[in-house]
Amino acid sequence: MKKANTLFVAGLLLGAPLGAQQVDFQPRMGEPVRGLSAAQLLAFSDGQTEFDHILTNGEGLGPIFNDSSCGQCHSGPAIGGASTTFVVRFGKAAAGGMPFDPLEDLGGSLRQEKTIDPACQETVPVEATVTANRTTPHTFGAGLLEAIVDQDIVDNASTPGVSGIVRMVQPIEGGPMRPGRFGWKGGVATVFTFSADASLNELGLTSPSFPTENAPNGDASLLGPPTNCDQVADPEDPGHVRINKQTDFQKLLAPPPQTPKSGMTGEIVFNNIGCSACHVSTYTTGTVSEAVLSNVEIKPYSDFLLHDMGDTAPLGDGCGDGIVDGIATEREMHTRALWGLGQREGFLHDGRATGSTFGGNIDLAIQDHGGEAAFSRTAYNALSQPAKDQLYAFLESLGRPEFDEDNNNTVDVFDWFFLEADFNGPDPVDTHSPDDHGAIADVDQDRDFDLADMLVMQRAFTGQ
């Protein structure tokens, strides 16, 4: 490690005059967007504290809930992220001319797993003939997704060869209907709506936006005497204080990084087999109240439309979930934004594509792409193994910070141990293509890892 330390010092000493020419490293997942004012940084910090706050019974937790803080589910690889935690949706499948029934009178379509009192425990009712697991999505870059121009999402529905549907939804805070961009079925358009809705349905926290408690299995009598499962007067967050703080944190979260930023051969493969028809790469946000979120180019890789993804197993070969939500049918799912994919442990709405290597999990997920996506699955299956490996490498870059060899959202001496051989010194002697290992350290994208990049690695360094 002596040589590593010597080179880090050299980077500091020799890098100073290069600073004006350098770009900075991309924020890691869990960090705020760059350029926040002091007031915004305080709002982000306060919001993060609230997001991770363990809600108590006396503060309004429950009576039925899935966890006691946002951060307990949104946790990986940093607070605000995803997890393998899942919730259960249920309903009665369409049959005999009758449409799908979400069994709202019996507490559907979301089952709350936990309770503050065993007398109020919720179960999946025997009437349910469909159940579906839903894993926790990450919230990184949420404010930027909200800032995407509505018309850009609407225009995606006109893409030739694509039959995606815009789901227009009403923000709970008011204003015009907007295209949904959050949720497995695209039912939420704004971060505030997401925060208020999740506070009620996942924590049991009522607010003026959602003032009525969920009754266990739909039995409102359990909320009052003699059981008295609802122990705090509603609304429990009367001024949206908690929800506003949750919203501030999520809105100001930086988007997942992508390293290298562009040009990997695997993205050409991704485009050629038709993935980009639905996983649209690039948008420029509109002008919004937060200047730092305005007119920013982002690469989420989604069209934010509903698509027929086929019937889920064992009924078929697709990944529809069997649940109807608004205009979204049993077979339709909202296109997931792929940014951050490289640090997920499992894929698809229920996390079923897991248990293998990263590339193996990608393969499992693609094999369950039915319906409209079946043509891309067929094209993928016809690829050579080297082309598939290029595709996996590109997808693993979605969420990888610069210099992060082991892709764990940190930069430390372990990463340097594997990157040292790619270091060119003050005078580059070779170049790195975007597909080469050293490209993850080429922060200024000039095809080498030199002292200019080393200075940035110093700033990005997170541990010993």
C-alpha positions in Angstrom: 0.0 0.0 0.0 3.0 2.3 0.2 3.0 2.8 -3.6 -0.7 3.6 -3.5 -0.2 6.2 -0.8 2.7 7.8 -2.7 0.6 8.1 -5.8 -2.3 9.6 -3.9 0.1 12.3 -2.5 1.5 12.9 -5.9 -1.9 13.4 -7.3 -2.6 16.1 -4.7 0.7 17.8 -5.3 0.7 17.7 -9.1 -3.0 18.0 -9.6 -3.6 21.4 -8.3 -2.8 23.4 -11.5 -5.0 20.9 -13.5 -8.1 21.5 -11.3 -9.6 24.1 -13.6 -9.5 21.6 -16.5 -11.1 18.8 -14.6 -14.7 17.6 -14.4 -15.9 16.3 -11.1 -16.9 12.7 -10.3 -20.6 11.9 -10.5 -22.5 11.9 -7.2 -22.9 8.5 -5.7 -26.3 7.0 -5.0 -27.6 8.5 -1.7 -25.8 11.9 -2.2 -27.6 15.1 -3.1 -27.6 16.7 -6.5 -24.8 19.1 -7.1 -25.2 22.9 -6.8 -27.6 23.0 -3.9 -27.8 26.2 -1.9 -27.2 26.2 1.9 -30.9 26.2 2.5 -31.4 23.3 0.1 -28.6 21.3 1.7 -30.3 21.8 5.1 -33.6 20.7 3.7 -31.9 17.6 2.2 -30.3 16.8 5.5 -33.5 17.3 7.5 -35.4 15.3 5.0 -32.9 12.4 5.2 -33.3 12.4 8.9 -37.1 12.2 8.6 -36.9 9.6 5.9 -34.9 7.4 8.2 -36.9 8.2 11.3 -38.5 5.3 13.1 -42.2 6.2 13.5 -43.6 5.3 16.9 -47.2 4.3 17.8 -47.7 7.7 19.5 -46.6 9.5 16.3 -49.2 7.6 14.2 -47.6 4.4 13.1 -50.2 1.9 12.0 -52.5 0.4 13.0 -51.5 -1.7 10.0 -48.2 -1.0 8.2 -45.3 -2.6 6.3 -42.4 -1.0 8.1 -41.8 1.9 10.6 -39.6 4.1 8.5 -39.0 4.9 4.8 -35.4 4.0 5.1 -36.0 0.5 6.4 -37.2 -0.5 2.9 -35.4 2.1 0.8 -31.9 1.2 1.9 -29.5 -0.1 -0.7 -26.9 0.8 -1.5 -27.7 3.9 0.5 -30.7 5.5 2.2 -33.3 6.3 -0.5 -32.4 3.1 -2.4 -34.0 -0.2 -3.3 -34.1 -3.4 -1.4 -35.3 -7.0 -1.7 -38.1 -6.3 0.7 -41.5 -6.8 -0.9 -45.1 -6.1 -0.2 -48.1 -8.2 -1.4 -50.8 -7.1 -3.7 -54.0 -9.3 -4.0 -57.3 -9.4 -5.7 -59.9 -11.6 -7.4 -59.1 -12.4 -11.0 -61.6 -11.6 -13.7 -63.9 -14.5 -14.4 -67.3 -15.3 -15.8 -67.7 -11.9 -17.3 -66.8 -10.1 -14.1 -63.8 -7.8 -14.1 -60.8 -8.0 -11.8 -61.9 -7.1 -8.2 -59.2 -5.5 -6.0 -61.2 -6.5 -2.9 -61.1 -3.0 -1.5 -63.8 -3.9 1.0 -61.5 -6.6 2.4 -58.5 -4.4 2.6 -57.2 -4.8 -1.0 -55.3 -4.5 -3.1 -52.3 -3.9 -0.7 -51.8 -6.2 2.3 -50.1 -4.5 5.3 -48.0 -7.1 6.9 -47.5 -5.7 10.4 -49.7 -4.2 13.1 -49.4 -2.4 16.4 -52.0 -4.8 17.9 -52.5 -8.5 17.1 -56.2 -7.9 17.0 -55.8 -5.9 13.9 -53.5 -8.2 12.0 -54.3 -8.1 8.3 -54.3 -11.2 6.1 -54.8 -12.0 2.4 -58.5 -12.9 2.3 -59.6 -16.3 1.1 -61.6 -14.6 -1.7 -58.3 -13.5 -3.3 -57.3 -15.6 -6.3 -54.4 -13.5 -7.4 -51.4 -12.4 -5.3 -48.3 -10.6 -6.5 -45.1 -9.5 -4.7 -43.7 -6.0 -5.3 -40.1 -5.2 -4.4 -38.9 -1.8 -3.2 -37.8 0.5 -6.0 -35.1 3.2 -5.4 -35.9 6.9 -5.3 -32.6 8.3 -6.6 -33.1 11.1 -9.0 -36.8 11.3 -8.2 -37.0 15.1 -8.4 -35.4 15.0 -11.9 -37.9 12.4 -13.1 -40.7 14.6 -11.9 -39.1 17.5 -13.8 -39.2 15.6 -17.2 -41.4 17.6 -19.6 -44.9 15.9 -19.7 -45.1 16.2 -23.4 -41.9 14.3 -23.9 -43.5 11.3 -22.1 -46.7 11.7 -24.2 -44.7 11.8 -27.4 -43.1 8.4 -26.5 -46.5 6.8 -27.1 -46.1 7.8 -30.8 -42.8 5.9 -31.3 -43.2 3.7 -34.4 -43.5 0.0 -33.5 -44.3 0.7 -29.8 -47.8 0.5 -28.4 -47.1 2.0 -25.0 -49.9 3.8 -23.2 -49.6 7.1 -21.2 -51.2 6.8 -17.8 -52.4 10.3 -16.8 -52.9 10.7 -13.1 -53.9 13.5 -10.7 -51.2 14.8 -8.3 -52.7 14.7 -4.8 -51.4 18.3 -4.3 -53.6 19.5 -7.2 -52.9 20.9 -10.6 -53.5 19.3 -14.0 -53.3 15.6 -14.7 -49.8 14.5 -15.5 -48.2 11.3 -17.0 -47.3 8.9 -14.2 -43.6 8.2 -13.7 -43.4 6.4 -10.4 -44.8 3.0 -9.3 -44.8 -0.4 -10.9 -48.1 0.5 -12.6 -47.2 4.2 -13.2 -49.9 5.5 -10.8 -47.9 8.4 -9.4 -46.6 11.6 -11.1 -45.0 13.6 -8.3 -42.7 13.1 -5.4 -45.1 14.7 -3.0 -47.9 12.3 -4.0 -45.4 9.4 -3.7 -44.4 10.5 -0.2 -48.0 11.0 1.0 -49.3 7.8 -0.5 -46.5 5.7 0.9 -46.8 7.3 4.3 -50.3 6.1 4.5 -50.0 2.7 2.9 -46.6 1.6 4.1 -46.4 3.4 7.5 -50.0 4.1 8.4 -49.3 7.8 8.7 -52.4 9.9 7.8 -52.3 13.5 6.5 -54.6 16.0 5.0 -53.8 14.4 1.6 -54.8 11.0 2.8 -56.7 11.5 6.1 -58.4 8.1 6.5 -56.6 5.1 8.1 -56.5 1.8 6.3 -58.8 -0.5 8.1 -57.5 -4.1 8.7 -59.0 -6.2 6.0 -61.5 -3.4 5.4 -63.1 -3.7 8.8 -63.4 -0.1 10.0 -65.0 -1.2 13.3 -61.5 -2.4 14.4 -60.3 1.2 14.4 -62.6 2.2 17.3 -63.8 0.7 20.6 -63.4 -1.9 21.9 -60.2 -2.7 19.9 -59.1 0.9 19.4 -56.4 0.0 16.9 -56.2 3.6 15.8 -54.7 5.3 18.8 -53.8 8.7 17.4 -56.3 11.3 16.1 -56.2 11.7 12.3 -54.6 13.3 10.5 -51.4 12.3 12.3 -49.2 14.6 10.1 -51.7 17.6 10.1 -49.4 20.1 8.4 -47.6 17.7 6.0 -44.5 18.4 8.1 -43.1 14.9 7.9 -44.3 14.3 4.3 -42.7 17.6 3.1 -39.4 16.6 4.6 -39.6 13.2 2.9 -40.3 15.0 -0.3 -37.4 17.4 0.0 -35.0 14.5 0.5 -36.2 12.5 -2.4 -36.5 15.4 -4.7 -32.9 16.5 -4.1 -31.3 13.0 -4.4 -28.8 12.8 -7.2 -29.5 10.4 -10.0 -27.6 7.1 -10.2 -24.2 7.5 -11.9 -23.3 5.8 -15.1 -19.6 4.8 -15.7 -18.3 5.2 -18.2 -20.8 7.9 -19.1 -21.3 6.8 -22.7 -20.0 4.8 -25.6 -19.9 1.2 -24.4 -20.4 -1.4 -27.1 -23.0 -3.0 -25.0 -25.3 0.0 -25.4 -25.2 -0.6 -29.2 -26.2 -4.2 -28.5 -29.0 -2.9 -26.2 -30.3 -0.6 -29.0 -29.9 -3.2 -31.8 -32.1 -5.8 -30.1 -34.9 -3.3 -29.5 -34.5 -2.6 -25.7 -34.2 1.2 -26.3 -37.7 1.2 -27.9 -39.1 1.2 -24.4 -36.1 2.0 -22.3 -35.5 5.4 -23.7 -32.2 6.7 -22.6 -32.1 10.5 -22.5 -34.3 13.5 -21.5 -33.7 17.1 -20.7 -35.8 18.3 -17.7 -38.1 21.3 -18.0 -38.0 24.5 -16.0 -39.3 23.9 -12.5 -39.3 25.8 -9.2 -35.9 24.2 -8.2 -33.4 25.7 -10.6 -30.9 22.9 -9.8 -33.4 20.4 -11.3 -34.1 22.6 -14.4 -32.8 22.0 -17.9 -30.7 19.0 -16.8 -29.8 16.2 -19.2 -30.5 12.8 -17.5 -30.4 9.2 -18.7 -33.0 7.1 -16.9 -33.6 4.6 -19.7 -37.4 4.5 -19.6 -40.3 5.7 -21.7 -42.6 6.0 -18.6 -45.4 4.2 -20.5 -47.5 1.1 -19.7 -46.8 -1.9 -21.9 -48.3 -5.4 -22.2 -45.6 -7.6 -20.7 -47.5 -10.9 -21.1 -49.0 -13.2 -18.4 -46.8 -14.1 -15.5 -45.8 -17.6 -14.8 -47.4 -20.2 -14.4 -50.1 -18.7 -16.7 -47.6 -17.6 -19.4 -44.1 -16.5 -20.3 -44.3 -12.8 -19.3 -44.0 -10.6 -16.3 -47.4 -9.1 -16.0 -48.5 -9.3 -12.3 -52.1 -10.2 -12.6 -53.2 -7.0 -10.8 -55.4 -4.2 -12.3 -54.5 -0.7 -11.1 -56.4 2.2 -12.7 -56.1 1.8 -16.4 -53.2 -0.6 -16.1 -54.4 -4.1 -16.8 -53.2 -7.5 -15.4 -50.6 -7.8 -18.2 -49.5 -4.2 -18.2 -46.5 -2.8 -16.3 -44.8 0.6 -16.3 -41.4 0.7 -17.9 -38.8 0.6 -15.2 -36.1 3.3 -15.3 -32.9 1.2 -15.6 -30.5 3.8 -14.0 -29.1 2.2 -10.8 -29.6 -1.3 -12.2 -25.9 -2.3 -11.6 -26.3 -2.4 -7.9 -29.6 -4.3 -7.7 -29.7 -7.8 -6.2 -32.7 -8.9 -8.2 -34.8 -7.7 -11.1 -38.5 -7.5 -12.2 -41.4 -6.3 -10.0 -41.2 -9.3 -7.7 -37.5 -9.8 -7.6 -37.7 -13.2 -9.2 -34.7 -12.7 -11.4 -32.1 -13.3 -8.7 -29.7 -15.9 -7.3 -27.2 -15.8 -10.1 -24.4 -13.6 -11.3 -25.3 -10.1 -12.5 -25.4 -11.3 -16.1 -27.3 -14.4 -15.1 -29.9 -12.3 -13.4 -30.2 -10.1 -16.4 -30.7 -13.2 -18.5 -33.5 -14.4 -16.2 -35.2 -11.1 -16.4 -35.1 -10.9 -20.2 -36.5 -14.4 -20.5 -39.6 -13.2 -18.6 -40.1 -10.3 -21.0 -43.2 -11.4 -22.8 -46.0 -9.5 -24.6 -44.6 -6.5 -26.5 -41.1 -7.3 -25.3 -41.0 -10.8 -26.8 -39.4 -9.6 -30.0 -36.5 -8.2 -28.0 -36.2 -11.4 -26.0 -36.0 -13.3 -29.3 -33.3 -11.0 -30.6 -31.4 -11.3 -27.3 -31.5 -15.1 -27.4 -29.9 -15.0 -30.9 -26.9 -13.0 -29.7 -23.5 -14.6 -29.4 -22.1 -15.0 -25.8 -19.5 -12.2 -26.4 -22.3 -9.8 -27.4 -24.4 -10.8 -24.4 -21.4 -10.1 -22.2 -21.1 -6.7 -23.7 -24.7 -6.1 -22.9 -24.3 -7.2 -19.3 -21.2 -4.9 -18.9 -23.2 -1.9 -20.2 -26.2 -2.6 -17.9 -23.8 -3.0 -14.9 -22.4 0.5 -15.7 -25.8 1.9 -14.8 -25.3 2.8 -11.2 -21.5 2.4 -11.0 -19.6 5.5 -9.7 -16.2 6.4 -11.2 -13.3 4.5 -9.7 -15.6 1.9 -8.1 -14.0 -1.4 -9.2 -16.2 -3.6 -7.0 -19.4 -1.5 -7.7 -20.4 -1.1 -4.1 -21.0 2.7 -4.1 -17.8 3.5 -2.4 -14.2 4.3 -3.5 -11.4 3.0 -1.4 -8.0 1.4 -1.5 -9.5 -1.9 -2.6 -10.6 -0.2 -5.8 -7.1 1.4 -6.3 -5.5 -2.0 -5.9 -7.3 -3.2 -9.1 -7.0 0.2 -10.9 -3.3 0.8 -10.3 -2.2 -1.2 -13.4 -4.4 1.1 -15.5 -2.7 4.3 -14.2 -0.8 6.1 -17.1 1.1 8.6 -15.0 1.6 12.2 -16.1 2.1 11.3 -19.8 -0.4 8.8 -21.2 1.3 5.9 -22.9 -1.9 4.2 -24.1 -5.6 4.8 -24.3 -8.6 3.1 -22.8 -11.7 2.3 -24.9 -15.0 2.7 -23.0 -15.1 -1.2 -22.8 -11.7 -1.4 -21.1 -11.3 -1.9 -17.4 -9.5 1.4 -16.9 -12.5 3.3 -18.4 -14.1 3.4 -14.9 -11.3 5.7 -13.8 -11.4 7.9 -16.9 -13.5 10.6 -15.3 -12.8 13.2 -17.9 -13.4 10.8 -20.8 -10.2 11.5 -22.6 -9.4 7.8 -22.9 -6.7 7.5 -20.2 -6.3 7.3 -16.5 -3.8 10.0 -15.6 -3.0 12.6 -12.9 -6.0 14.7 -13.8 -8.2 11.7 -13.1 -6.1 10.8 -10.0 -6.9 14.2 -8.5 -10.6 13.5 -8.9 -10.2 10.0 -7.4 -8.7 11.8 -4.3 -11.9 13.8 -3.9 -14.0 10.7 -4.5 -12.1 8.6 -2.0 -14.5 7.4 0.8 -12.5 5.0 2.9 -9.2 3.5 4.0 
